[in-house]
Amino acid sequence: MHPNAHPQDCLITSWAPGMPIPYPAVVPFALYENYLEVLPEGLETSDVELIWWTAAATNSSDVLRNAIGRLIERRSDWGDFQFHPIADRQGNGRYPQALVLLVIEQLPQGVALSVEADECYSNGEPLEVQNSTIIQEVIWHQITFELLRLCPKEGLPEHLLELALCLDVGV
C-alpha cells in the first residue's frame, strides 16, 4: 500500500500495478484513434491509463478526492468547449470507474456531461459520442497530471518518472 493510502481509508480499485488493466468487455470508442480522446502533450493512451489506474490503486479515496478538489478549487475558467469521451454513461471504460465517478461528482455542472443516444451538433450531425460521459479536455489533462503526482515514483516507467519529477519541481 502506498504511503498516501492509510489502512482506515479504502482504495477505490483492487487492481495493482504490474497487473493487466481490467478493460470492460466492450471498450467505449475502441474503433477510434485514441478512443476519441485528445491526449495530454507527450503522453500516449497507455500512459494516461497507467496513471489513472496507478493513482487509484495506491491512494485512498480521501487522498484522491482532496487532490482533485484542490485542483478544481484553483481553476477559475470553465469556458473550455472542447470535450472528449472518457467512459460510458455509467463511468465504465478504460479508467477505474470509481475514480471517474469521483471526478465527475466534484466538477462544476456542465464540465462533464452524460450524452444521450440522440444528441447532435447544432448542424444536425451526430456527436459520435452517444451513450458516453464527456469531459472538458483541459481539466481532464490537468487531473491526469495531478494524478501522476500521486503515483509512487518507483513504479513508473522512465518517461513518466521524468515527467513526474518535472511536475514536482514545477517545470
Stockholm file with secondary structure:
# STOCKHOLM 1.0

chainA/1-171         MHPNAHPQDCLITSWAPGMPIPYPAVVPFALYENYLEVLPEGLETSDVELIWWTAAATNSSDVLRNAIGRLIERRSDWGDFQFHPIADRQGNGRYPQALVLLVIEQLPQGVALSVEADECYSNGEPLEVQNSTIIQEVIWHQITFELLRLCPKEGLPEHLLELALCLDVGV
#=GR chainA/1-171 SS CCTTSCTTSCBSCCCCTTSCCCCCSSCTTTTSGGGGCCCCTTCCHHHHHHHHHHHHHHSBHHHHHHHHHHHHHHCCCCCCCCEEEEEETTSCSSSCHHHHHHHHHHSCTTSEEEECTTCBCTTSCBCSCTTEEEEEHHHHHHHHHHHHHHSCGGGSCHHHHHHHHHHHTTC
#=GC SS_cons         CCTTSCTTSCBSCCCCTTSCCCCCSSCTTTTSGGGGCCCCTTCCHHHHHHHHHHHHHHSBHHHHHHHHHHHHHHCCCCCCCCEEEEEETTSCSSSCHHHHHHHHHHSCTTSEEEECTTCBCTTSCBCSCTTEEEEEHHHHHHHHHHHHHHSCGGGSCHHHHHHHHHHHTTC
//
